Amino acid sequence: MWSRILSPRGIVRAGVCWRSLFTMQLKTSEFQSLFSEGLNGLTELFAKNQYELRIAGGAVRDLLSGKRPEDVDFATTATPEEMKLMFQGAGVRMINNKGEKHGTITARLNDENFEVTTLRVDVQTDGRHAEVEFTTDWQKDAERRDLTINSMFLGLDGTLYDYFKGYEDLQNHKVRFVGSAAQRIQEDYLRILRYFRFYGKVALEPHEHEQETLAAIRENGRGLAGISGERIWGELKKIVAGNHAAHLLELVYDLQLAQYIGLPPGGDVAELKRVWQNAKAHSPKPTTILAALLRSAGDVEKMDLRLKLSREEKSGAQFLVRHRRELRKDQGDLDSLKPFTDFIVDNKELDSQSKVCELLKYQGEVKLLSQLSRWSIPRFPVSGHDLRRIGVTSGKEIGANLQKLRDIWKKSRYQMDKDELLSYVTP
């Protein structure tokens, strides 16, 4: 047994070495800010009924990183049936209990929802789903989680419970599986992509993977073929949005995973690195980065077939693949927006401006991106009615004149008004 007291960034630590358990006391403002009237009521209710209740998973990781978590999940020693009886007895409303068979009950207190899950152990897994049974052993529940940094619990009194050196790994910016990497992956093959996602969140440098981990990923990569496209796309989008995205996607190819997750064989990794470097500081959409890997419209179709992209995502990828080479700035005018604004004005799609902004991110045209983000689509000031009013009555002539005037208007950089443009018409 040992103890020490430090005060890094508002944390007071007291370590106890028992079995593999490490504890410390968390007293940060981010942690204290979680305590609403609803959470206080939940805490009191579990304590009154002598059930343990702790914050679990990602929220603990965020709090230890000095961040206030967006979502907070809770774990408990109470079974779902015990929770239902407890909540019913206290007059607490329960909602959306589809997760009950997996041990999750959602309670609503003071207009807040609290998702509470019974401690579990995996009885049987098939690489996608797990059959579970309930337990009261916190360490056994921690053992079934994917990464050490996600396997910690935090008591509502601020006590951290860490069984697998998750806090140490977080402090050292390490991403490791709990126990055997191969075993954790075989329980759920999506954990391969979760590893990459969290590496992009936690690791400071791109090339600090444990070789045993990469070997386990390579050996088990084919298991991703059995994971649904929606789940894969959910993780892939987060990988692309994180740090080290270009390195991690190159690793996907090096470890021969691309074929199982909807990315094209022989994807243009060099182009992806260039595009990511251009765009990473400007919040690109995931498809803007991934489009660099795609060589044709057929690649977009194949990616959509596997990943079930949204209509907007598919359309954005198709736009980039189609226009990334042909729609470019005028080399004679280094700051010219004209090719892009002309395209937007001529294009009837409502989201053409946002698509062109993504194209500029792809191309690395930062200055033009800034200008286009502030630009508003101008309204062509002449209509067919205006032409009829001055004596142009033939439908064919009206169409031809409108096109001629539109071209003149574009050359004026949309500055000419109606009267100036109509002066070019001979009735």
Buried (B, 14 or more C-beta within 10 A) or exposed (E): EEEEEEEEEEBBBBBEEEEEBBBBBBEBEBBEEBEEEBBEBBBEBBEEBEBBBBBBBBBBBBBBBEEBBEEBBBBBBBBBEBBBEBBEEBEBEBEEBEEBEBBBBBBBBEEBEBBBBBBBBBEEBEBBEBEBEBBBEBBBBBBBBBBBBBBBBBBBEBBBBBBBBBBEBBEEBBBBBBEEBBEBBBBBBBBBBBBBBBBBBBBEEBEEBEEEBBEBBBBBBEBBBEBEBEBBBBBBBBBBBBBBBBBBBBBBBEBEBBBBBBBBEEBBBEBBBBBBEBBBEBEBBBBBBBBBBBBEEEBBBBBBEBBBBEEEBBBBBBBBBEBBEEBBBEEEEEEBBBBBBBBBBEBEEEBBBBBBBBBBBBBBBBEBBEBBEEBEEBEBBBEEEBBEEEEBEEEEEBEEBBEEBBEBBBEEEBEBEBEBBBEEBEE
